């Protein structure tokens, strides 16, 4: 039986959202068990069975609109764009499902207060630093003050060491970035990726930002982690309008 995590936010009743875990499904090690990524080396047949199980367990209204993530900043509107090479997906069409896959990077789900517009964002440190959140906000119709965000399970600060170059790249462009880095060893820092994402969202005008209290690296029983295992599966974070 698959297990999912629901956002702890005040979204309208028309909004449905969740993040999968690695529990359930049919994938074998090292992808055990509920891998939803076709690009990681798992057997295609097992991934497709996991996706079928996902649709059934959640009673999804349609097949999720899987995108080809590139660690960039491009946001697609699913009902308009045929090119799915992107790191964020937006939809205003009821029943169409925006989804991103992660294994340490942050999944960020967004909806407006009216329940008429949603987005799913894949935010690793490269995409976050390059502006994937800002690019997605710019593509939405709703002003930021009318938007809510949930930052889903990703790698926590205590497990995410980066070098001086990463810290410098964020300090140059993200407000309050210094507070998201803790000195670890010479030339290396522990990075609060979720804290950086929240700072970007609040600077953009969000007044409601919720964060999931999990660490993908630290909880191997519940989550995949690329940094921990390298060859591993992917969780999916989904959002749609009923």
N, CA, C and O of each residue as an XYZ file, in Angstrom:
968
protein
N       0.841     -1.200      0.000
C       0.000      0.000      0.000
C       0.875      1.248      0.000
O       1.792      1.366      0.812
N       0.595      2.171     -0.902
C       1.421      3.367     -0.984
C       1.080      4.332      0.144
O      -0.032      4.329      0.673
N       2.068      5.161      0.502
C       1.877      6.186      1.525
C       2.197      7.547      0.934
O       3.168      7.700      0.193
N       1.379      8.531      1.264
C       1.606      9.888      0.782
C       1.590     10.873      1.945
O       1.116     10.566      3.039
N       2.115     12.051      1.683
C       2.147     13.149      2.654
C       1.329     14.301      2.078
O       1.505     14.679      0.920
N       0.437     14.855      2.892
C      -0.393     15.970      2.450
C       0.154     17.289      2.993
O       0.667     17.333      4.111
N       0.049     18.358      2.215
C       0.517     19.664      2.695
C      -0.273     20.145      3.910
O      -1.478     19.919      4.016
N       0.421     20.804      4.811
C      -0.216     21.421      5.974
C      -0.438     22.901      5.678
O       0.268     23.765      6.199
N      -1.434     23.180      4.832
C      -1.696     24.552      4.427
C      -3.185     24.798      4.372
O      -3.979     23.868      4.517
N      -3.574     26.059      4.162
C      -4.977     26.458      4.158
C      -5.478     26.652      2.728
O      -6.024     27.702      2.389
N      -5.290     25.643      1.906
C      -5.726     25.722      0.513
C      -7.240     25.570      0.409
O      -7.856     24.951      1.277
N      -7.846     26.122     -0.633
C      -9.280     25.944     -0.844
C      -9.633     24.462     -1.013
O      -8.778     23.644     -1.353
N     -10.890     24.137     -0.773
C     -11.326     22.738     -0.840
C     -11.253     22.164     -2.252
O     -11.284     20.945     -2.423
N     -11.159     23.015     -3.252
C     -11.060     22.534     -4.628
C      -9.653     22.095     -4.999
O      -9.443     21.527     -6.071
N      -8.682     22.353     -4.118
C      -7.288     22.025     -4.401
C      -6.920     20.700     -3.743
O      -7.192     20.486     -2.562
N      -6.303     19.820     -4.514
C      -5.840     18.524     -4.015
C      -4.335     18.432     -4.251
O      -3.850     18.761     -5.333
N      -3.603     17.985     -3.235
C      -2.149     17.953     -3.347
C      -1.573     16.886     -2.431
O      -2.141     16.581     -1.382
N      -0.447     16.323     -2.834
C       0.250     15.356     -1.983
C       1.651     15.126     -2.520
O       1.977     15.494     -3.649
N       2.470     14.509     -1.680
C       3.803     14.051     -2.062
C       3.887     12.572     -1.752
O       3.499     12.147     -0.664
N       4.385     11.780     -2.684
C       4.534     10.352     -2.439
C       5.774     10.082     -1.592
O       6.624     10.956     -1.424
N       5.867      8.879     -1.066
C       7.062      8.388     -0.388
C       7.593      7.189     -1.170
O       7.086      6.883     -2.249
N       8.601      6.511     -0.640
C       9.116      5.333     -1.328
C       8.359      4.061     -0.930
O       8.661      2.983     -1.443
N       7.399      4.169     -0.040
C       6.682      3.006      0.465
C       5.560      2.569     -0.462
O       4.807      3.392     -0.982
N       5.463      1.248     -0.661
C       4.489      0.684     -1.574
C       5.147      0.433     -2.916
O       6.344      0.675     -3.075
N       4.383     -0.047     -3.878
C       4.918     -0.205     -5.221
C       5.672     -1.498     -5.437
O       5.739     -2.352     -4.553
N       6.246     -1.635     -6.642
C       6.810     -2.908     -7.073
C       8.282     -2.830     -7.457
O       8.867     -3.861     -7.791
N       8.897     -1.671     -7.426
C      10.295     -1.547     -7.851
C      11.227     -2.307     -6.913
O      11.011     -2.362     -5.702
N      12.271     -2.892     -7.505
C      13.275     -3.626     -6.747
C      14.428     -2.701     -6.363
O      14.570     -1.604     -6.904
N      15.257     -3.171     -5.408
C      16.426     -2.402     -4.992
C      17.322     -2.107     -6.199
O      17.464     -2.963     -7.072
N      17.923     -0.932     -6.268
C      17.949      0.132     -5.262
C      16.795      1.133     -5.392
O      16.823      2.192     -4.765
N      15.790      0.805     -6.196
C      14.678      1.714     -6.437
C      13.472      1.402     -5.558
O      12.415      2.017     -5.696
N      13.640      0.453     -4.668
C      12.522      0.003     -3.856
C      11.897      1.140     -3.067
O      12.612      1.906     -2.421
N      10.575      1.264     -3.106
C       9.706      0.361     -3.837
C       8.754      1.131     -4.752
O       8.239      0.575     -5.721
N       8.520      2.410     -4.447
C       7.511      3.161     -5.189
C       8.159      4.260     -6.023
O       7.800      5.433     -5.922
N       9.124      3.856     -6.850
C       9.798      4.801     -7.727
C       8.885      5.210     -8.874
O       8.268      4.360     -9.515
N       8.800      6.514     -9.134
C       7.939      7.030    -10.190
C       8.717      7.671    -11.334
O       8.121      8.250    -12.242
N      10.055      7.568    -11.293
C      10.886      8.166    -12.335
C      11.325      7.161    -13.379
O      11.881      6.115    -13.045
N      11.078      7.472    -14.643
C      11.488      6.603    -15.744
C      12.942      6.817    -16.154
O      13.480      6.039    -16.942
N      13.580      7.854    -15.633
C      14.891      8.281    -16.119
C      16.044      7.863    -15.214
O      17.171      8.313    -15.418
N      15.787      7.002    -14.206
C      16.811      6.745    -13.194
C      17.445      5.353    -13.307
O      18.323      5.012    -12.514
N      17.014      4.554    -14.274
C      17.587      3.226    -14.461
C      16.724      2.081    -13.983
O      17.113      0.921    -14.120
N      15.578      2.372    -13.433
C      14.629      1.343    -13.006
C      13.996      0.694    -14.244
O      14.044      1.243    -15.345
N      13.406     -0.483    -14.037
C      12.686     -1.153    -15.127
C      11.445     -0.345    -15.503
O      10.642      0.011    -14.640
N      11.295     -0.057    -16.802
C      10.162      0.743    -17.251
C       8.834      0.122    -16.827
O       7.906      0.830    -16.437
N       8.750     -1.203    -16.905
C       7.495     -1.875    -16.564
C       7.140     -1.654    -15.097
O       5.967     -1.491    -14.762
N       8.140     -1.646    -14.222
C       7.877     -1.424    -12.798
C       7.437      0.013    -12.544
O       6.526      0.257    -11.752
N       8.084      0.967    -13.217
C       7.692      2.368    -13.042
C       6.263      2.584    -13.524
O       5.480      3.268    -12.865
N       5.926      2.010    -14.657
C       4.571      2.189    -15.185
C       3.540      1.535    -14.277
O       2.426      2.041    -14.141
N       3.897      0.416    -13.653
C       2.980     -0.197    -12.689
C       2.831      0.693    -11.462
O       1.729      0.832    -10.929
N       3.912      1.289    -11.013
C       3.817      2.215     -9.881
C       2.937      3.415    -10.219
O       2.162      3.881     -9.384
N       3.062      3.906    -11.438
C       2.213      5.031    -11.843
C       0.745      4.607    -11.919
O      -0.148      5.390    -11.595
N       0.501      3.375    -12.344
C      -0.873      2.873    -12.359
C      -1.410      2.771    -10.941
O      -2.557      3.138    -10.682
N      -0.588      2.274    -10.017
C      -0.998      2.190     -8.614
C      -1.279      3.568     -8.040
O      -2.213      3.740     -7.257
N      -0.474      4.551     -8.428
C      -0.683      5.921     -7.959
C      -2.052      6.441     -8.397
O      -2.793      7.011     -7.597
N      -2.375      6.241     -9.663
C      -3.668      6.717    -10.166
C      -4.823      6.070     -9.419
O      -5.806      6.730     -9.083
N      -4.696      4.776     -9.163
C      -5.777      4.078     -8.483
C      -5.903      4.449     -7.017
O      -7.009      4.664     -6.522
N      -4.771      4.525     -6.316
C      -4.806      4.795     -4.878
C      -5.335      6.190     -4.575
O      -6.020      6.391     -3.573
N      -5.020      7.157     -5.438
C      -5.450      8.532     -5.210
C      -6.714      8.884     -5.977
O      -7.215     10.004     -5.870
N      -7.235      7.933     -6.750
C      -8.413      8.186     -7.592
C      -8.201      9.440     -8.436
O      -9.049     10.331     -8.479
N      -7.060      9.488     -9.098
C      -6.705     10.678     -9.865
C      -7.661     10.865    -11.040
O      -8.096      9.886    -11.647
N      -7.986     12.103    -11.362
C      -8.908     12.359    -12.471
C      -8.279     12.163    -13.850
O      -8.994     12.100    -14.850
N      -6.957     12.069    -13.913
C      -6.259     11.896    -15.181
C      -4.836     11.447    -14.905
O      -4.408     11.411    -13.751
N      -4.102     11.104    -15.950
C      -2.682     10.800    -15.818
C      -1.932     12.094    -15.482
O      -2.137     13.106    -16.152
N      -1.075     12.083    -14.467
C      -0.270     13.279    -14.194
C       0.526     13.703    -15.423
O       0.943     12.864    -16.222
N       0.730     15.002    -15.568
C       1.465     15.546    -16.706
C       2.951     15.587    -16.363
O       3.460     16.617    -15.920
N       3.643     14.476    -16.566
C       5.051     14.357    -16.215
C       5.879     15.278    -17.099
O       5.663     15.338    -18.309
N       6.828     15.996    -16.501
C       7.702     16.888    -17.251
C       9.131     16.361    -17.236
O       9.498     15.554    -16.382
N       9.932     16.827    -18.191
C      11.343     16.451    -18.279
C      12.165     17.528    -17.572
O      12.441     18.578    -18.152
N      12.551     17.274    -16.335
C      13.203     18.286    -15.515
C      14.661     18.478    -15.917
O      15.377     17.518    -16.200
N      15.086     19.744    -15.936
C      16.410     20.075    -16.456
C      17.265     20.875    -15.475
O      18.362     21.302    -15.832
N      16.788     21.087    -14.248
C      17.468     21.947    -13.262
C      17.595     23.371    -13.790
O      18.574     24.068    -13.522
N      16.576     23.787    -14.551
C      16.550     25.136    -15.095
C      15.454     25.965    -14.459
O      15.080     25.743    -13.307
N      14.934     26.934    -15.225
C      13.947     27.868    -14.685
C      12.670     27.931    -15.525
O      11.798     28.756    -15.252
N      12.548     27.092    -16.520
C      11.402     27.186    -17.425
C      10.142     26.643    -16.755
O      10.162     25.576    -16.140
N       9.045     27.394    -16.883
C       7.741     26.975    -16.367
C       6.785     26.816    -17.539
O       6.654     27.722    -18.362
N       6.116     25.670    -17.620
C       5.165     25.425    -18.703
C       3.739     25.521    -18.172
O       3.466     25.161    -17.027
N       2.840     26.008    -19.010
C       1.411     25.938    -18.736
C       0.887     24.713    -19.463
O       0.912     24.662    -20.693
N       0.415     23.732    -18.719
C       0.175     22.400    -19.264
C      -0.857     22.371    -20.374
O      -0.738     21.571    -21.302
N      -1.876     23.232    -20.300
C      -2.912     23.220    -21.329
C      -2.531     24.013    -22.572
O      -3.299     24.079    -23.532
N      -1.338     24.619    -22.555
C      -0.908     25.430    -23.689
C       0.386     24.936    -24.317
O       0.524     24.961    -25.540
N       1.333     24.487    -23.504
C       2.681     24.175    -23.986
C       2.842     22.685    -24.274
O       2.522     21.842    -23.436
N       3.337     22.375    -25.459
C       3.602     20.978    -25.802
C       5.004     20.549    -25.387
O       5.248     19.359    -25.191
N       5.926     21.495    -25.251
C       7.291     21.185    -24.817
C       7.299     21.000    -23.302
O       7.007     21.938    -22.560
N       7.629     19.806    -22.847
C       7.604     19.504    -21.420
C       8.996     19.521    -20.789
O       9.176     18.986    -19.694
N       9.988     20.125    -21.459
C      11.306     20.302    -20.854
C      11.226     21.513    -19.937
O      11.316     22.652    -20.396
N      11.059     21.271    -18.650
C      10.768     22.369    -17.722
C      11.018     21.909    -16.299
O      11.196     20.720    -16.035
N      11.029     22.876    -15.383
C      11.156     22.559    -13.965
C      10.003     23.102    -13.144
O      10.052     23.110    -11.914
N       8.971     23.552    -13.827
C       7.737     23.945    -13.146
C       6.584     23.762    -14.105
O       6.721     23.953    -15.313
N       5.438     23.386    -13.546
C       4.239     23.161    -14.346
C       3.080     23.913    -13.721
O       2.882     23.880    -12.507
N       2.313     24.594    -14.569
C       1.172     25.402    -14.147
C      -0.074     24.878    -14.845
O      -0.022     24.484    -16.010
N      -1.189     24.875    -14.130
C      -2.456     24.566    -14.794
C      -3.596     25.326    -14.144
O      -3.591     25.598    -12.943
N      -4.576     25.662    -14.976
C      -5.826     26.274    -14.522
C      -7.015     25.418    -14.932
O      -8.168     25.810    -14.753
N      -6.722     24.246    -15.483
C      -7.762     23.354    -15.991
C      -8.109     22.293    -14.949
O      -7.248     21.499    -14.569
N      -9.356     22.269    -14.483
C      -9.744     21.233    -13.510
C      -9.467     19.825    -14.044
O      -9.742     19.513    -15.203
N      -8.917     18.991    -13.167
C      -8.633     17.618    -13.540
C      -7.283     17.391    -14.163
O      -6.867     16.241    -14.305
N      -6.574     18.446    -14.546
C      -5.220     18.309    -15.095
C      -4.232     18.384    -13.943
O      -4.329     19.278    -13.102
N      -3.274     17.448    -13.896
C      -2.416     17.294    -12.723
C      -0.994     17.763    -13.019
O      -0.316     17.223    -13.892
N      -0.557     18.779    -12.273
C       0.831     19.236    -12.330
C       1.654     18.385    -11.367
O       1.203     18.081    -10.263
N       2.851     18.003    -11.782
C       3.666     17.112    -10.957
C       5.145     17.392    -11.183
O       5.563     17.700    -12.299
N       5.933     17.283    -10.119
C       7.390     17.285    -10.216
C       7.924     16.099     -9.422
O       7.270     15.606     -8.503
N       9.130     15.646     -9.792
C       9.771     14.535     -9.098
C      11.037     15.020     -8.397
O      11.751     15.883     -8.906
N      11.304     14.450     -7.216
C      12.448     14.880     -6.420
C      13.092     13.716     -5.683
O      12.487     12.661     -5.490
N      14.348     13.941     -5.272
C      15.062     13.016     -4.391
C      16.181     13.804     -3.716
O      17.359     13.491     -3.888
N      15.817     14.804     -2.964
C      16.634     15.774     -2.211
C      16.294     17.203     -2.604
O      16.226     18.074     -1.737
N      16.077     17.470     -3.905
C      15.625     18.795     -4.309
C      14.252     19.068     -3.679
O      13.576     18.150     -3.216
N      13.862     20.322     -3.671
C      12.586     20.700     -3.069
C      11.450     20.614     -4.075
O      11.573     21.115     -5.193
N      10.343     19.981     -3.688
C       9.096     20.172     -4.429
C       8.341     21.328     -3.780
O       8.158     21.341     -2.562
N       7.908     22.280     -4.568
C       7.144     23.416     -4.054
C       5.808     23.447     -4.774
O       5.757     23.564     -5.998
N       4.725     23.342     -4.012
C       3.379     23.384     -4.579
C       2.753     24.733     -4.267
O       2.894     25.257     -3.163
N       2.065     25.285     -5.249
C       1.492     26.630     -5.143
C       0.050     26.593     -5.619
O      -0.276     25.903     -6.585
N      -0.813     27.337     -4.939
C      -2.183     27.534     -5.420
C      -2.623     28.949     -5.086
O      -2.030     29.600     -4.226
N      -3.661     29.428     -5.764
C      -4.204     30.725     -5.388
C      -5.389     30.535     -4.436
O      -5.938     29.439     -4.321
N      -5.765     31.599     -3.770
C      -6.824     31.515     -2.756
C      -8.182     31.207     -3.367
O      -9.076     30.708     -2.685
N      -8.338     31.506     -4.655
C      -9.604     31.237     -5.324
C      -9.725     29.779     -5.750
O     -10.809     29.327     -6.118
N      -8.617     29.040     -5.702
C      -8.650     27.636     -6.110
C      -8.770     27.450     -7.606
O      -9.289     26.434     -8.069
N      -8.291     28.426     -8.370
C      -8.446     28.370     -9.825
C      -7.129     28.250    -10.576
O      -7.120     28.220    -11.806
N      -6.015     28.182     -9.849
C      -4.702     28.159    -10.484
C      -3.724     27.448     -9.561
O      -3.685     27.729     -8.364
N      -2.927     26.519    -10.113
C      -1.956     25.781     -9.305
C      -0.642     25.647    -10.064
O      -0.591     25.800    -11.285
N       0.418     25.359     -9.316
C       1.726     25.127     -9.919
C       2.511     24.142     -9.071
O       2.343     24.078     -7.854
N       3.366     23.377     -9.727
C       4.336     22.502     -9.063
C       5.720     22.904     -9.546
O       5.957     23.029    -10.747
N       6.638     23.106     -8.595
C       7.981     23.593     -8.909
C       9.023     22.605     -8.406
O       8.938     22.120     -7.278
N      10.013     22.310     -9.255
C      11.175     21.507     -8.865
C      12.330     22.463     -8.598
O      12.809     23.139     -9.509
N      12.779     22.516     -7.337
C      13.786     23.511     -6.959
C      14.978     22.856     -6.283
O      15.008     22.708     -5.061
N      15.961     22.466     -7.085
C      17.273     22.139     -6.546
C      18.040     23.435     -6.336
O      17.520     24.510     -6.636
N      19.261     23.356     -5.830
C      19.962     24.602     -5.542
C      20.261     25.380     -6.818
O      20.246     26.611     -6.804
N      20.532     24.686     -7.913
C      20.838     25.397     -9.156
C      19.618     26.147     -9.687
O      19.708     27.325    -10.033
N      18.491     25.465     -9.749
C      17.279     26.110    -10.225
C      16.814     27.210     -9.294
O      16.339     28.253     -9.743
N      16.948     26.980     -8.002
C      16.543     27.980     -7.024
C      17.392     29.234     -7.162
O      16.874     30.351     -7.147
N      18.702     29.042     -7.296
C      19.594     30.189     -7.442
C      19.359     30.909     -8.772
O      19.491     32.130     -8.857
N      19.010     30.145     -9.802
C      18.818     30.752    -11.119
C      17.479     31.470    -11.252
O      17.308     32.303    -12.142
N      16.517     31.149    -10.361
C      15.259     31.885    -10.383
C      14.038     31.110    -10.804
O      13.104     31.700    -11.347
N      14.003     29.794    -10.575
C      12.841     29.013    -11.009
C      11.568     29.447    -10.294
O      10.495     29.434    -10.897
N      11.661     29.834     -9.017
C      10.458     30.296     -8.313
C       9.954     31.594     -8.928
O       8.760     31.723     -9.202
N      10.838     32.550     -9.149
C      10.435     33.821     -9.727
C       9.846     33.640    -11.127
O       8.870     34.301    -11.483
N      10.443     32.741    -11.921
C       9.935     32.498    -13.269
C       8.524     31.914    -13.232
O       7.681     32.248    -14.064
N       8.281     31.045    -12.266
C       6.947     30.462    -12.139
C       5.932     31.506    -11.710
O       4.837     31.575    -12.270
N       6.281     32.313    -10.729
C       5.379     33.370    -10.272
C       5.036     34.312    -11.425
O       3.888     34.734    -11.565
N       6.028     34.638    -12.247
C       5.803     35.539    -13.374
C       4.831     34.952    -14.388
O       4.138     35.693    -15.085
N       4.777     33.619    -14.475
C       3.891     32.962    -15.437
C       2.482     32.740    -14.898
O       1.583     32.371    -15.654
N       2.281     32.960    -13.601
C       0.957     32.807    -13.007
C       0.129     34.067    -13.238
O       0.676     35.159    -13.395
N      -1.190     33.909    -13.256
C      -2.086     35.051    -13.417
C      -2.331     35.772    -12.095
O      -2.597     36.973    -12.077
N      -2.240     35.038    -10.992
C      -2.565     35.601     -9.680
C      -1.375     36.374     -9.111
O      -0.235     35.933     -9.260
N      -1.615     37.514     -8.464
C      -0.525     38.210     -7.775
C      -0.054     37.398     -6.576
O      -0.819     36.614     -6.014
N       1.192     37.583     -6.189
C       1.784     36.768     -5.122
C       1.011     36.867     -3.815
O       0.966     35.903     -3.050
N       0.407     38.011     -3.551
C      -0.329     38.168     -2.281
C      -1.569     37.288     -2.222
O      -2.148     37.104     -1.152
N      -1.985     36.741     -3.371
C      -3.140     35.844     -3.428
C      -2.728     34.380     -3.514
O      -3.570     33.512     -3.740
N      -1.441     34.099     -3.335
C      -0.920     32.748     -3.505
C      -0.481     32.129     -2.178
O      -0.050     32.830     -1.263
N      -0.601     30.797     -2.094
C      -0.102     30.025     -0.960
C       0.941     29.046     -1.480
O       0.862     28.603     -2.625
N       1.912     28.709     -0.649
C       2.947     27.766     -1.059
C       3.204     26.728      0.022
O       3.103     27.011      1.216
N       3.534     25.533     -0.417
C       3.972     24.454      0.476
C       5.296     23.924     -0.049
O       5.395     23.479     -1.192
N       6.311     23.980      0.806
C       7.623     23.429      0.477
C       7.673     22.003      1.010
O       7.661     21.788      2.222
N       7.728     21.035      0.108
C       7.643     19.633      0.492
C       8.969     19.041      0.948
O       9.948     19.769      1.110
N       9.011     17.733      1.157
C      10.200     17.072      1.699
C      11.424     17.208      0.786
O      11.364     16.912     -0.408
N      12.526     17.660      1.373
C      13.793     17.755      0.664
C      14.920     17.547      1.658
O      14.678     17.203      2.815
N      16.136     17.751      1.218
C      17.276     17.557      2.100
C      17.331     18.686      3.129
O      17.125     19.852      2.790
N      17.607     18.338      4.376
C      17.640     19.339      5.449
C      19.025     19.979      5.544
O      19.997     19.485      4.972
N      19.088     21.079      6.273
C      20.340     21.820      6.388
C      21.453     20.969      6.994
O      22.598     21.050      6.550
N      21.137     20.165      7.988
C      22.179     19.394      8.673
C      22.821     18.340      7.771
O      23.879     17.805      8.102
N      22.190     18.039      6.638
C      22.690     16.993      5.733
C      23.170     17.534      4.393
O      23.604     16.763      3.537
N      23.099     18.850      4.200
C      23.373     19.421      2.883
C      24.564     20.367      2.951
O      24.414     21.557      3.231
N      25.761     19.818      2.690
C      26.980     20.611      2.698
C      27.279     21.128      1.292
O      27.200     20.387      0.313
N      27.627     22.421      1.212
C      27.985     23.038     -0.063
C      29.272     23.837      0.115
O      29.725     24.076      1.234
N      29.846     24.241     -1.008
C      31.079     25.002     -0.962
C      30.857     26.498     -0.978
O      29.724     26.969     -1.073
N      31.951     27.245     -0.885
C      31.894     28.702     -0.884
C      31.182     29.251     -2.115
O      30.484     30.261     -2.032
N      31.360     28.580     -3.270
C      30.795     29.108     -4.508
C      29.269     29.078     -4.485
O      28.622     29.971     -5.032
N      28.697     28.064     -3.859
C      27.241     27.985     -3.772
C      26.719     29.064     -2.832
O      25.768     29.774     -3.155
N      27.346     29.179     -1.673
C      26.928     30.218     -0.728
C      27.029     31.602     -1.373
O      26.113     32.415     -1.251
N      28.128     31.860     -2.050
C      28.310     33.157     -2.686
C      27.254     33.446     -3.739
O      26.789     34.579     -3.863
N      26.876     32.432     -4.493
C      25.872     32.624     -5.540
C      24.530     33.033     -4.952
O      23.819     33.840     -5.551
N      24.171     32.495     -3.795
C      22.904     32.854     -3.168
C      22.977     34.205     -2.470
O      22.030     34.988     -2.541
N      24.068     34.484     -1.810
C      24.185     35.754     -1.096
C      24.116     36.928     -2.069
O      23.668     38.016     -1.705
N      24.555     36.707     -3.292
C      24.517     37.770     -4.292
C      23.105     38.137     -4.718
O      22.892     39.229     -5.244
N      22.104     37.227     -4.499
C      20.793     37.526     -5.073
C      19.585     37.197     -4.195
O      18.475     37.605     -4.538
N      19.742     36.488     -3.093
C      18.585     36.111     -2.268
C      18.628     36.861     -0.945
O      19.640     36.835     -0.245
N      17.534     37.526     -0.604
C      17.460     38.288      0.642
C      17.644     37.372      1.842
O      17.105     36.266      1.869
N      18.392     37.820      2.822
C      18.621     37.093      4.070
C      19.305     35.743      3.866
O      19.173     34.844      4.696
N      20.035     35.605      2.764
C      20.663     34.317      2.466
C      21.699     33.919      3.516
O      21.889     32.731      3.778
N      22.371     34.901      4.120
C      23.411     34.575      5.100
C      22.869     33.700      6.225
O      23.570     32.818      6.721
N      21.625     33.941      6.627
C      21.044     33.187      7.737
C      20.751     31.740      7.383
O      20.447     30.937      8.266
N      20.839     31.392      6.096
C      20.545     30.032      5.643
C      21.804     29.189      5.475
O      21.732     28.066      4.977
N      22.960     29.719      5.886
C      24.214     28.983      5.791
C      24.915     28.965      7.142
O      25.054     29.994      7.802
N      25.350     27.779      7.537
C      26.074     27.609      8.790
C      27.454     27.040      8.487
O      27.575     26.027      7.798
N      28.498     27.692      9.004
C      29.864     27.226      8.740
C      30.044     25.809      9.270
O      29.613     25.480     10.375
N      30.699     24.968      8.446
C      30.879     23.567      8.820
C      32.360     23.240      8.957
O      32.850     23.041     10.069
N      33.067     23.185      7.848
C      34.518     23.023      7.832
C      35.077     24.051      6.867
O      34.310     24.657      6.119
N      36.361     24.267      6.856
C      36.910     25.336      6.022
C      36.427     25.251      4.573
O      36.588     24.230      3.906
N      35.830     26.349      4.106
C      35.351     26.416      2.733
C      34.050     25.709      2.483
O      33.621     25.609      1.334
N      33.402     25.211      3.525
C      32.169     24.449      3.357
C      31.116     24.907      4.359
O      31.427     25.325      5.474
N      29.854     24.815      3.925
C      28.735     25.333      4.683
C      27.569     24.362      4.649
O      27.392     23.622      3.682
N      26.779     24.369      5.707
C      25.523     23.630      5.712
C      24.426     24.576      5.237
O      24.232     25.657      5.793
N      23.718     24.148      4.203
C      22.786     25.016      3.484
C      21.335     24.648      3.791
O      20.931     23.495      3.646
N      20.563     25.641      4.216
C      19.122     25.479      4.462
C      18.388     25.797      3.162
O      17.975     26.934      2.933
N      18.232     24.778      2.312
C      17.620     24.976      1.005
C      16.171     25.444      1.135
O      15.736     26.337      0.408
N      15.427     24.840      2.060
C      14.038     25.247      2.256
C      13.958     26.682      2.770
O      13.051     27.425      2.394
N      14.896     27.074      3.622
C      14.922     28.443      4.110
C      15.165     29.438      2.987
O      14.554     30.506      2.964
N      16.051     29.099      2.057
C      16.294     29.956      0.909
C      15.044     30.080      0.049
O      14.698     31.171     -0.403
N      14.358     28.941     -0.175
C      13.125     28.966     -0.970
C      12.065     29.827     -0.297
O      11.380     30.605     -0.961
N      11.930     29.692      1.013
C      10.940     30.502      1.722
C      11.281     31.982      1.622
O      10.381     32.806      1.460
N      12.558     32.337      1.714
C      12.960     33.725      1.593
C      12.588     34.286      0.226
O      12.113     35.417      0.129
N      12.800     33.506     -0.827
C      12.434     33.942     -2.175
C      10.925     34.153     -2.277
O      10.470     35.155     -2.829
N      10.150     33.205     -1.742
C       8.688     33.310     -1.806
C       8.184     34.535     -1.040
O       7.328     35.268     -1.535
N       8.702     34.751      0.143
C       8.231     35.886      0.952
C       8.682     37.218      0.345
O       7.947     38.204      0.399
N       9.856     37.247     -0.216
C      10.307     38.459     -0.888
C       9.403     38.780     -2.082
O       9.166     39.946     -2.399
N       8.907     37.738     -2.733
C       8.017     37.922     -3.881
C       6.632     38.405     -3.473
O       5.890     38.932     -4.303
N       6.271     38.229     -2.185
C       4.981     38.714     -1.723
C       4.078     37.680     -1.093
O       2.959     38.008     -0.700
N       4.532     36.421     -0.981
C       3.740     35.388     -0.311
C       3.686     35.688      1.189
O       4.709     36.002      1.797
N       2.503     35.592      1.780
C       2.428     35.723      3.240
C       2.077     34.394      3.912
O       2.062     34.306      5.140
N       1.796     33.366      3.115
C       1.546     32.030      3.658
C       2.472     31.034      2.970
O       2.285     30.697      1.801
N       3.471     30.573      3.712
C       4.420     29.573      3.218
C       4.549     28.495      4.277
O       5.007     28.771      5.386
N       4.154     27.278      3.956
C       4.256     26.149      4.878
C       5.422     25.260      4.450
O       5.748     25.174      3.266
N       6.045     24.603      5.426
C       7.189     23.738      5.146
C       6.978     22.364      5.763
O       6.557     22.253      6.914
N       7.270     21.318      4.999
C       7.159     19.954      5.499
C       8.303     19.648      6.455
O       9.448     19.987      6.155
N       8.032     19.016      7.602
C       9.073     18.765      8.606
C       9.803     17.442      8.385
O       9.854     16.603      9.284
N      10.372     17.253      7.181
C      11.039     15.994      6.854
C      12.394     16.268      6.225
O      12.659     17.366      5.735
N      13.250     15.245      6.248
C      14.539     15.299      5.563
C      14.671     14.082      4.661
O      14.673     12.946      5.136
N      14.782     14.319      3.368
C      14.882     13.201      2.426
C      16.168     12.403      2.633
O      16.178     11.188      2.436
N      17.237     13.063      3.023
C      18.510     12.367      3.251
C      18.475     11.566      4.545
O      18.971     10.441      4.595
N      17.895     12.137      5.580
C      17.958     11.514      6.901
C      17.011     10.362      7.118
O      17.275      9.504      7.961
N      15.903     10.313      6.376
C      14.908      9.261      6.585
C      14.896      8.326      5.381
O      14.091      8.484      4.462
N      15.803      7.348      5.401
C      15.958      6.430      4.274
C      14.778      5.488      4.118
O      14.552      4.962      3.029
N      14.025      5.266      5.176
C      12.872      4.375      5.102
C      11.707      5.030      4.375
O      10.854      4.344      3.813
N      11.673      6.358      4.389
C      10.513      7.069      3.840
C      10.785      7.742      2.502
O       9.878      7.886      1.683
N      12.027      8.154      2.278
C      12.318      8.982      1.103
C      13.529      8.478      0.320
O      14.438      7.861      0.876
N      13.515      8.754     -0.970
C      14.700      8.604     -1.801
C      15.617      9.811     -1.586
O      15.154     10.912     -1.289
N      16.922      9.586     -1.740
C      17.894     10.673     -1.630
C      19.027     10.426     -2.610
O      19.747      9.434     -2.494
N      19.186     11.314     -3.567
C      20.262     11.193     -4.538
C      21.620     11.366     -3.860
O      22.571     10.658     -4.192
N      21.716     12.292     -2.921
C      22.993     12.530     -2.253
C      23.376     11.335     -1.389
O      24.564     11.040     -1.253
N      22.428     10.654     -0.814
C      22.710      9.501      0.040
C      23.039      8.261     -0.771
O      23.904      7.482     -0.373
N      22.365      8.056     -1.905
C      22.442      6.777     -2.607
C      22.883      6.872     -4.062
O      23.278      5.859     -4.638
N      22.831      8.033     -4.666
C      23.208      8.260     -6.068
C      22.270      7.536     -7.032
O      21.542      8.187     -7.781
N      22.274      6.210     -7.027
C      21.326      5.456     -7.851
C      20.106      5.171     -6.989
O      20.170      4.373     -6.054
N      19.009      5.819     -7.304
C      17.828      5.730     -6.439
C      16.596      6.161     -7.212
O      16.692      6.586     -8.363
N      15.438      6.049     -6.576
C      14.187      6.415     -7.220
C      13.828      7.874     -7.026
O      14.645      8.675     -6.573
N      12.603      8.204     -7.374
C      12.105      9.565     -7.237
C      10.702      9.560     -6.626
O       9.861      8.724     -6.958
N      10.477     10.530     -5.715
C       9.124     10.797     -5.222
C       8.440     11.759     -6.191
O       9.106     12.437     -6.973
N       7.130     11.815     -6.138
C       6.360     12.752     -6.951
C       5.524     13.639     -6.037
O       4.943     13.169     -5.058
N       5.470     14.927     -6.369
C       4.585     15.875     -5.689
C       3.572     16.365     -6.706
O       3.941     16.891     -7.756
N       2.301     16.194     -6.397
C       1.225     16.444     -7.328
C       0.267     17.491     -6.805
O       0.067     17.607     -5.596
N      -0.334     18.264     -7.718
C      -1.362     19.221     -7.334
C      -2.338     19.374     -8.492
O      -1.934     19.421     -9.654
N      -3.631     19.450     -8.166
C      -4.644     19.628     -9.188
C      -5.895     20.277     -8.614
O      -6.079     20.358     -7.400
N      -6.744     20.735     -9.517
C      -8.000     21.383     -9.165
C      -9.136     20.407     -9.447
O      -9.188     19.808    -10.521
N     -10.029     20.248     -8.506
C     -11.161     19.325     -8.729
C     -12.236     20.014     -9.553
O     -13.268     19.412     -9.850
